[in-house]
Amino acid sequence: MRKDLKEAVRDTVQDMLDSGIQTSFTEKELKKLGVTLRDITITPARIQNIRKKSNYSQSVFAKILNVSISSVRQWEQGLRKPAGSTKVLLELLEREPRILDYRINKEHTGRR
């Protein structure tokens, strides 16, 4: 593949990934194109803002993410950091605060 064409494809694929567009590229294909998946950095203040923007208490937030309330408290205090898929879920909640509402039994909470 010509260098300029490869760069154009790489830039396009990187833009697609950065915009949240779903792709079916394998890790090997992305690496060959020179595309990198960005690391997710979640600060304690950002976690607290995500939770508050979603309008959840720490206990509800913990249940939705399937983690302990202690974990949420420690993340917000900067004592621990979320890892792996939890960081991805937090990033999704930041973009779409209601995305995990389906996990709440609305019959018992009064939320509709």
N, C-alpha and C positions, 0 to 999 in steps of 0.2 A: 504494500500500500504506500502511495506517495506520502512524503512527510507532511505536506500541507493538508492533504485530505485526511490523514490520520489525526492531525491536530484538530481539524474541523469536527470530525466525528467525536473525538474525545471531549471537546468543549460542549458539543450538543448533548452527549450522554451525561456529562457532569451537570449541565444545566437542568436536564430532566430529573436527575436524582435530587439535586438541591431544591427543585420545585415540588418534590413529593410525587412526581409522576411514577407510576409503577412500571418497572421494566422486568424483563426475564433474563437479563445478562447473568452469566455465572461469574464467580469471583475471578476465575482464570481469564475470562474475556475482558472483564473490567481492568484487570492488572495489565493485560496485553495492550489495552488502549491507553494506559496511563491514568485511568480514572481512580480516584480515591474516595472512600466513604469517610465523611468528616466525623470526627470524634464529638460526642455529645458532652458538653460541659454544663453541669447543673450545680448552681450555687445554692447555699441554704436560703438566701433571700428569694431566689427564683422559685424554689420548691414551695415556699410559703405563699408567694404570689400566685402560683399555679393553683394551689389548694383553695386560696381565697377567691380567685377568679371563678373557680368551679363551684364555689359556694358550699364547700363541705367542711365539716368539723374534722379534727385530726382522726377521730375514731372512724368516721364514715370513709374518709379518704383512705385510711389503712385497709378497711374491708374491701373497698373497690379495687385497690391495687393488690390485694391478697398478701399483705405484709402486716407485721405487728404494729400497734400504735407506738410502741417504743421506737421502732425503726423510723417512723415519720417524725417523731419528736427529735430524735438524734440527727436526722437529716437537716431539719430546720434549725437546729442548734449548731450545726457544723461539726458534730462529733463523729458522724459516719457519713458515708456517701453511698447513694444508690448505685447499683451495678447492673450490667447487662440489659436485659429486656425491660427492667423497671425504668431505666433512663429513657428508653424509647417510649414507654407508656407515658412518662411525665412530659416528654416533648410533644406527644400527640395531644395530651390534655391541654398543653399550653396553646396549641393551635386550635383545638376544638374542645372547649371546656365541658361540653355535654356528651362527649363521645362514649363515655363509659356509664352513662345513666341507665342503660339497659340492665346493669347489674343490681340496681336498686329495686326492691319489691315495693312498688308505689302504693299498693293496697295498704301496707302497714305504716308508711311514712307520711301519708297525706299529700305527697307530691304527685302532680299530674303532668 
